[in-house]
Amino acid sequence: MKTYQVDQNGYYGEFGGAYIPEILHQCVENLRENYLKVMESDSFKQEFAQLLRDYVGRPSPLYYAKRLSEKYGCKIYLKREDLNHTGAHKINNTIGQILIARRMGKKRIIAETGAGQHGVATATVCALMNMECVVYMGKTDVERQHANVQKMEMLGAKVVPVTSGNMTLKDATNEAIRDWCCHPADTYYIIGSTVGPHPYPDMVARLQSVISEEIKKQLLEKEGRDYPDYLMACVGGGSNAAGTIYHFLDDERVKIVLAEAGGLGIFSGKSAATIQLGKKGIIHGARTLVMQNEDGQIEEPYSVSAGLDYPGIGPMHANLSETHRAKVIAVNDDEALDAAFELTRLEGIIPALESAHALGALPKMSFQPTDVVVLTVSGRGDKDMPTYINYKMTKA
């Protein structure tokens, strides 16, 4: 049977693998040998489920958005990851990975972050588990996501501003990998998305798959069937999208729509539409689609949204695009900003700028009245208020 899941060598089709420096080989190999044993053990399953329920507040609601549905002429359900503790889907993954790190005897946690949500989620679980935490964050993102930096520091994490490159997510990831190379024995790197060397893309997708597991149960309750016609999510590295689609990947009845960051326009030179613009290459330990020039040098991405501002994409999503399993739509800055205001006015929900890109794909679709659409609101908009207010003032 054809599958879109990872194979035993860590590849999704031709994408994935582990392209890593020799110094990290042992760390990554150790994780690869242990992650499934740990995740399939009863003690992990029980502790993970208990923390998701009592600490994160899962299951997150599947909310029927009546006014949004009327506008787009179909039935739209919002998967409310914005209602989780820390305000996004990121906490699902950090709780799972810190439980794995603890079982592997690691004492120090490092992470990278763009929008700051993964950094906050990592700092949160480190406080919970009493572990040292260092978060790398591009200086540009430190400035535009100041509230999240303050939260991380309050939680006891050390936030390191990165000043190389264009000082965003790619550069923060580079620094985190450098740190890991220097401290392979005691340090565990919690990657925030479905990127990096195998087994990270698969591990993060499995930890986030609680989202699609809940969607199945909730739809059965609300619609009398356990699958939608469409699943929609924003994609940068791709973890909320991977979690949303995980249990539906091989179900061809379900159409997958991924919204990536168009920035100022795909061909403006200021974009992060990696699937549209990317060529096959290697970034941060995996073979995937990468924004690069003729010489293979990585091009600097741009998006108004710090969490989608990444020149690569998770190998799962690269494969879904390559095999035409997923439809990929680039949503520009202003389209995402308008969609955020639309959701706020119609449903009283202020989404994160990342999630607003998924909402910005709605006007580019044509639905039937009977279509059931599930769109994941991956995070809440508190962290993006300065950007929203600024946009409103420039339009006034």
N, C-alpha and C positions, 0 to 999 in steps of 0.2 A: 504493500500500500504506500502511496506517495505521502510523504510527510514534510511539513515545513519546520519541524523541530530540529534541534541540534543532533548531529550524528556522534558516534562514539569517539571520533577524533577531534571533536570541538568545532566542526564546521556546519554552517547553514548553506547548503549548496557549495559555492566556491568561496564563501566569505567566512571569516572567523580565524581559528587557529591561535597559536601562541608564539609571537615573534618577540622574544625578550632577550635582554642582555644575560650573559652567563651567570652573573652574580645573583640574578633573581630566579634562576632556573629551579633551585631547590625549594624556594618559597612557593612558587606557582605549582610545582609538581606535587608538593606536600598538600596544598589546598585541593588540587585536582583529585588526588588519591582519597581525600577525606570528606569532601563536601557532601557527597551523596550519602555516605555512611552515616554522617552526623544528621543530615536532614531527614533521613528515613528512620532514625532511631525513635523509639517511643518517648524517651525523656525529652528530646528536642521538640517533637511534635506537640507534646503536652505544654511545655513551657512557652513555646512560640504562640500557640493558640490562646493560652491564658493571658499573655501580655497583650496580644492583639485585641482581646475582648475587654480586659479590665483596665489597660493602660492607654491603648490607642483609641478605644471606643468603637471597635468594629462589631457587627458589620456596618459599613457606611450606607446611608440610605440610597435607594434608587428612586429618584423623585420625578414624577410626571410633570413636565413643564407645560402647563396648559396654554399659556399665552404665546410662548415660543412655538409650540406645536401648531397653533392656529395660524401664526405668521408663515410658517414654512410648509403647511399643508400635509402634515404627517403626525405620527405620535412620537414625540421626543422625550426620552427619559434621560435625566442627568445622574451619572454616578458621582456621588458627592464626596470625593476624596478630600475636598477642602474642609470637611468637618472632622477629619482626624486630629488627634493631638499633634501639635506643631504646625497644623494648617496645610498639610499636603500628603501625597502618597509616599513620600520619601521615608517616613518612619517605618513602614512595613519592612523595607529592605534593611535599614540600619539595625532594627531589633534582631532580625534573623541573622545578620552577619556578625553582630557582636556576640551572640550566643555561640556561633561557630568559632569565632576567635577565642572565646573563653575556653571552649572544649579543646582547642588546639594549644592551650597554654600560653597564649600571647598576652603581653602586659601593657603594650602601648598601641594606641590607635591613631592612624593618620587618615585624612580624607581631603578631597578637593571639593570646591563648590563654586557655582556660578551665581545663581540667584540667591544663594544662601540657605535655601530650604534643606538641602542635603547636609550642609554644615550644621544647621540648627538641629536636625534630626540626629546627626552623629554625636554632637555635643550633649544632646538630651540623653541618649542611651549610655554614653560614657559616664555622665553624672549618676544615672540609675545604677550602673554596674561598678562605679568607683574605679574607673580606668583613666589613665592619662590620655589627653586628646589634643592633637595638633591639626588645625585646618588650614589648608592653603587656598588662597582666594586672590584672583587678579585685582590689582590696585583699582582698576576702572570699576570693577564690581563692588569692591569695598565701599567706594564712594556712592554708587547708585543703589546699594542695598544696605544702607547704614543701620537700619533698625535690626536686621538680622545679625549683623556683626555684634551689635550691643547684646543681643540675646545669647549668642555663642559665648561671649566673654562672661556674661553673668552666670552661664552654666559651667564655667570653669575651663573652657577650651582656650588654647593659645591660637589666635588668628594671625597667620603670616601673610602680609600683602606681597604679591608677586609683581615685580616691575619689568619682567622681560616681555618681548613680543608686544601684542596690543593689550596686555595686562587683563586678559579675561580667562574663560574656562580652560581653554587649551593650555595656557601658560601655567595655570594653577595645577593642572594634571601633570605637566612636565616636572614641576617642582616636587610634587608628591612622590612621583616615581623616583626622582633623585634621592629623596629622603629614604625611601624604602631600600634603595641600593646600598645606602650607608648603614642601615640598621636591620638587616634581614632576619636576624635571630629572634628579637623580642617584639618586632613591630608587625601589626596586621593592617593592611591597607583596605579600608572600606570604600570600594568604588561605588559611586552613587547612581550609575546608570548601566544599561546593557552594553557597555563598551569594555575595552581592555582585552587582555589575553584570556583564552579559555582557561578556567571554567567560569570567569566572571559573568559574561553575557548570559549564560544558562542559569547560573546561580541567582543572579538578580531577577531574571524573568520568573524563575520558580518562586522566589520569595514574594514577588509582586502578584503572582497568579491568584492570590487570595481575591483580587478584584474580580477576575472573570468567574471564579468559583461562586462568588456571591451574586454576580449578575445572573447566572444560570438559575439559581434558586429564586431570586427575587422576581425574575421575569415569569417563571412558572406560576408564581403566586398571583402576579398582576395581569398576565396575558394568557395564561393557560398553556404556554409553550416555553421551553427553556433556551431559546435562541432568538436573537433579533434579526432583522433584515440587514441592518447596517451597524457597524461599530465605528465610532469616530474618536480620535485622540490626537493631541499634538505630539510632535516628535522632534527631539534634539538629539540626545544620546539614545533615548527611546524606552525608558523604564516604565512610565505610566502606560504607554501604548502597549508594551510587551505584556504587562499585567492585565490590561483590558482584553487583549485578544488571545491570551495563552490557551485557554480551553476551547477556543473556537478556530484555532489555526487551520486544522484539517477538515473543518466543516464548511464545505463549499456553498452551503445555503447562505452563509453569512458574508456580506461584502465588507471589506476593511478599507477605511478611508483615513489616511494619515496626513496631518497638516504640518508642514515645515515652515520655517521662518523665511519669508521672501525678502525681509529687510526693506530697502527702498525700491525693490524690484529685482527680479532674477538677473537681469543683464545690466544692472546699475553699477556693478563693482562693489556694491554695499549690500550683501545678501548672505544668508546662512542656509540657503536652499541646497543642502548637500546632495540630496538624492538627484535633484535636477542637474546640478552643476558638477557633481563629483565624478572622478575617474577612479578606477580600481587602484588601490595603493595600500600602504600600511600606516596606521597611526595608533599610538599607544598600545602596541602589542597585538593588534588584530588586522587581518586583511579585510578591507571594507571599501566603501566609496569615500573618497577624500577630496576636498577642494584643494587643487594643486595646480601649479603652472607647468609649462612645457618641461622644465627641468626636474619636476617632481617635488619642488619646494612647496610647503603648505601655504595656501593663500589665507589671509586673515579674514575670518567671517565677520558679518555685522548683523545684529538684530537689536531692536529696541528692548527685547526680552533677554535678560542675562542668562536664563536657563536654557535658551535655544541657540545661543551664540557659540556654536561649536562646528569646526570644519569637517568632522567625521559623522558617522552614524553607526548605531549598533549593527553587527553583522546579520542579525535576524531580519532587520528592516531592509537592509541592502538586498537580501535574498528575496524578500516579499515583493520588492519593487522590480527586481530583475526578472522574476518569474510571473509578474503581473498578478500576483495574488492580492496585492494591495494597490489601491489608487492613491497616488501622492499628489497633494495640492499645495502649492506655495501660497502662503497668505502674507501679504505685506504688512508693515508696521501699522499704517493707518487703518487697514481693514480689520486688524486685530483690535486696535484701540476702539474703533466704532462698535465692534461686536461686544466688547466688554461693557460699554455704556448701554448697548441694547439689552443684554442680559440683566444688567442692574435695574433698568427701567421696567422691563417686562416681568421679571421674576423676583426682584429684590435680592439678588445674589451678586456680590462683587467678586469676579473671578481673578485668579492670577493672570498676569500677561501671557504666560505660557499657554494656559488653558484657553485664553481668548483667541489664540490662533486656531484651535479646533472649532470654536464657535464661528470664527471668520470664514471657515470653509462651507458653512451651511448655505449662504447665498449662491455658492458655486455648484450646488447639487440640484437635481430635480427628483423629487420624491413622489410616490403614489400616496393617496390618502390612507391606505391600509398599512403603509410601511411603519415598522417599529424600529426606531433609531435610538441607540444608546450612545451618549456622548459623555466622555469622562472629564469632569471638572477636576483637574489634577491638584489644584491648590487655590487658596483664597488670596484676595487681592490686597491685603493690608500692606505688604512689602512694596507694592507698586503704586501706592497712593500719590507720591510726588510726581510720577510720570503721568498718571491719569489727570491730576489737577492741572499740570503744565499743559497737557494736550488740550484740555477743555478751554484754558485761557487763550491759547494760540488760535483756537477756532472761533472764539467769541467775537 
